[in-house]
Amino acid sequence: MRRTSVPDRAPSRRRVLGGVAALAAVTATGIAGTAGCAAPAAVGAGRTRLRFWHLYGGGDGVNMQTMLNAYRAAHPEIALQASTLQWGAPYYTKLGMAGAGGRAPEVAALHLARLPGFGPGRLLDPFDLDLLAEHGLTEKDFPVDLWRRGRIDGAQYAVPLDTHPMVLYYNTEICGEAGLLGGDGKLRPVRGAEEFAAALRAAGKVTGRPGLVMETLGAGTIGPWRLFSTFYSQTGGTLLNEDATRITIDDAKALKVLRFMRRLVEEGLAHHRVDYNGTVGVFGGGESAFLLNGEWEVSTFANLDLPFSMTRVPNLFGRPTVQADSHCFVLPHQRDRGGEGNEAAHAFVAWMLKNTVEWAKGGHVPAYLPTLEKPDYLELEPQSEYRSVIDDVVLDPPAWFAGSASSMWIQLGAVFSGVLTGSRTPREALEEARSRLQTLLDTPNPLGGDA
């Protein structure tokens, strides 16, 4: 692979910009103004400019800023210009437009499950694996499946930073009173749907409230989709075939999961009308023993006077898998990619991955495997408690409409929300999910890709 440049394989700017606009229309839900980037400051003599775009806000934004400051201190010869853009569709629209014009930043963040629909070879450039290796980064340093998801047509377009799966938060005080903790003070293993239901029932007797809280409704709700995806993956079921061209839902497995989801609320084991912020408030207020959510709320609860810990989502249906996505690094398309800026981008990615203990404080599981064995990572509690999930995460199928903040998440989240709130039966939800998936499959990729 040549280091000096990457061939300009992009279609016309007008065609891709039109596709990006269409993609925004399909994926956005109430897009506000896109966060802009100020004009780059002048680069001092002898310093290499390196522009990095990302979408990390909140606690992630704080941790990322700490990492970037450390990078700057260690690399005074690099003029790092980091820009935080608005999360979700606005970010992807702006990044796509930059890549379409060939005047993008040297490196950017992306959700790995969105990679197939983001125009690899058109809006993104591949990594030079030899150059990464020179900086101490090779394929063996990553989980096999996450690394492979970054490869398209034999080229590596994404390098994973982490995985951010759904996890089970638990209140140690309530669970202790309910007899659910072992001698080490940690939640005893839960095996199977019936054991999980029994644990929720025992916790509910302590609080007088449902034992579990999870997102069930709200504008743009995605929690019900993530819950279904986790449990359905445990049955071994799939949504789409390998090239994401055909629906492969197993009705019997899907209905088994949907009926269990419905059972959780019908039997009073879970709160059934709570939006995302409400789930954080209920668990953070000590009103529920368990919370199913992404691991990124660990900082929220750590800042409260709350006795809690975290563990993997229990294996209820046969496999220990869990829904997840992954933040990754990508190289947005540049017409003249190469030279010092391109080398700085590769070196930056390698340095960031080797220093991900700071990133792990926000709950994400580092994708760089050596980090998982570092003493300072293992000392992070409860963040290191669920690190083994790195080998069992299940990303969305490789479709242009899948991945974080995608059409599929929002549409199927709304469908499965009805199962939890009682507005749809499991059978009705399954039929509507099939219909919506087929509509997405029938809609051409606005970026003109194969996925």
MOJOZI-V944565 format. One record per residue. N is the residue number from 0. PHI is phi in whole degrees, -180 to 180 (none if undefined). Layout:
n phi
N PHI
N PHI
This chain:
n phi
0 none
1 -72
2 -96
3 -75
4 -162
5 -120
6 -55
7 -82
8 -101
9 -72
10 -73
11 -61
12 -59
13 -62
14 -66
15 -72
16 -62
17 -63
18 -65
19 -62
20 -63
21 -66
22 -60
23 -61
24 -65
25 -75
26 -94
27 -78
28 -132
29 71
30 -66
31 -95
32 -64
33 -77
34 -65
35 -94
36 -122
37 -69
38 -61
39 -60
40 -72
41 -63
42 -91
43 -67
44 -58
45 82
46 -104
47 -95
48 -77
49 -136
50 -102
51 -129
52 -104
53 -148
54 -126
55 -88
56 -121
57 56
58 -63
59 -61
60 -64
61 -65
62 -66
63 -64
64 -63
65 -62
66 -66
67 -66
68 -64
69 -66
70 -62
71 -60
72 -64
73 -85
74 -135
75 -64
76 -80
77 -108
78 -93
79 -81
80 -118
81 -100
82 -125
83 -98
84 -108
85 -66
86 -62
87 91
88 -56
89 -58
90 -63
91 -68
92 -63
93 -65
94 -65
95 -64
96 -63
97 -65
98 -68
99 -64
100 -84
101 72
102 -124
103 -88
104 -67
105 -69
106 -150
107 -152
108 -96
109 -153
110 -84
111 -60
112 -68
113 -91
114 -58
115 -59
116 -92
117 -104
118 70
119 -56
120 89
121 -122
122 -100
123 -129
124 -106
125 -78
126 -76
127 -91
128 -67
129 -65
130 -69
131 -61
132 -63
133 -60
134 -100
135 83
136 -124
137 -136
138 -56
139 -67
140 -83
141 -131
142 -58
143 -55
144 -67
145 -66
146 -63
147 -65
148 -66
149 -87
150 -104
151 -136
152 52
153 81
154 -113
155 -94
156 -101
157 -146
158 -120
159 -70
160 -93
161 -162
162 -133
163 -125
164 -90
165 -71
166 -134
167 -110
168 -85
169 -143
170 -81
171 -68
172 -70
173 -65
174 -65
175 -64
176 -65
177 -85
178 74
179 -100
180 -101
181 -87
182 -66
183 -87
184 82
185 -106
186 -61
187 -65
188 -56
189 -113
190 -122
191 94
192 -64
193 -69
194 -66
195 -65
196 -60
197 -66
198 -65
199 -65
200 -66
201 -66
202 -66
203 -64
204 -68
205 -75
206 -95
207 75
208 -128
209 -55
210 -74
211 -125
212 -126
213 -157
214 -70
215 -123
216 -154
217 123
218 -64
219 67
220 -63
221 -125
222 -55
223 -61
224 -66
225 -66
226 -66
227 -61
228 -59
229 -62
230 -70
231 -66
232 -63
233 -67
234 -81
235 89
236 -76
237 -126
238 -90
239 -131
240 -72
241 -62
242 -99
243 55
244 -118
245 -148
246 -73
247 -127
248 -59
249 -91
250 -58
251 -63
252 -69
253 -64
254 -68
255 -60
256 -70
257 -63
258 -69
259 -68
260 -58
261 -66
262 -62
263 -56
264 -88
265 -63
266 -91
267 72
268 -84
269 -139
270 -63
271 -116
272 -137
273 -137
274 -86
275 -59
276 -62
277 -65
278 -64
279 -65
280 -68
281 -65
282 -71
283 -64
284 -87
285 75
286 -91
287 -137
288 -77
289 -132
290 -137
291 -101
292 -165
293 -69
294 -72
295 -72
296 -85
297 -59
298 -66
299 -60
300 -75
301 -67
302 -88
303 -106
304 -84
305 -129
306 -80
307 -145
308 -147
309 -141
310 -152
311 -67
312 -63
313 -61
314 -80
315 -98
316 -129
317 121
318 -132
319 -87
320 -86
321 -153
322 -66
323 -162
324 -131
325 -146
326 -75
327 -145
328 -99
329 -135
330 -112
331 -58
332 -63
333 -126
334 -60
335 -117
336 -58
337 150
338 70
339 -65
340 -64
341 -69
342 -65
343 -63
344 -64
345 -65
346 -65
347 -62
348 -59
349 -63
350 -65
351 -62
352 -68
353 -78
354 -127
355 -95
356 -62
357 -60
358 -65
359 -66
360 -60
361 -82
362 106
363 -67
364 -91
365 -58
366 -84
367 -78
368 -58
369 -57
370 -63
371 -67
372 -107
373 -73
374 -56
375 -71
376 -77
377 -63
378 -77
379 -74
380 -129
381 -93
382 -57
383 -83
384 -67
385 -115
386 -63
387 -65
388 -66
389 -54
390 -91
391 -127
392 -80
393 -122
394 -86
395 -60
396 -62
397 -76
398 -116
399 -65
400 -97
401 -107
402 98
403 -55
404 61
405 -97
406 -60
407 -63
408 -60
409 -70
410 -69
411 -75
412 -61
413 -66
414 -64
415 -75
416 -58
417 -62
418 -66
419 -79
420 -98
421 96
422 -84
423 -138
424 -80
425 -54
426 -65
427 -63
428 -65
429 -64
430 -65
431 -70
432 -62
433 -60
434 -63
435 -69
436 -63
437 -64
438 -62
439 -65
440 -63
441 -79
442 -90
443 -62
444 -60
445 -60
446 -92
447 76
448 -83
449 -83
450 -87
